């Protein structure tokens, strides 16, 4: 089964993707994570992507789609993928439909005022990628693996406002694109509530 998680920044896509991966044995494919890996390694894709990511803009479709295609051609993706942060444009969705059967799209619905509140507190484990928020977790190391937590460069209010604008304009139209496969989960509550409703919906499919 292949699933897409659709939602604004800070709607909880990354956390839900990790929880679903643990529960169902999917592979999480996050284009944001793939770009950050490329940036760390200093690849051509990373150098180009950084210019867009730092401004809160989308990386061009051609680059993003090619990177995604390479990732999902790997054998670990055969047993099911949770797409986290892809697709973000209609062009990406059309291309994805050509190469993968998408069984369900989970839209994480969160009001933008909650998104803004979540933005400044997000911390991520530098080793295992576990996601925390300073509102509920005050330590600076990961509860799961003990590694230091970090804050993403693009987790600031200026970039966030651009990311929200881009989401409204470029990504929200995908709600209609996927109307036949869409289920909506309330992402404004705690991660466990979102996880439980997503599991319930997926088991009904
Ligand atoms: P994320 O980690 O999903 O919040 O993504 C971080 C940033 O990476 C986004 O703000 C975009 O600049 C870029 N990015 C991630 N996924 C995509 C995508 N599917 N299309 C274009 N840009 C993307």
Boltz pocket constraint, residues with backbone or C-beta under 6 A from the ligand:
constraints:
  - pocket:
      binder: B
      contacts: [[A, 9], [A, 31], [A, 32], [A, 33], [A, 35], [A, 49], [A, 52], [A, 53], [A, 54], [A, 56], [A, 57], [A, 58], [A, 59], [A, 60], [A, 64], [A, 84], [A, 85], [A, 86], [A, 87], [A, 88], [A, 89], [A, 92], [A, 163]]
      max_distance: 6.0
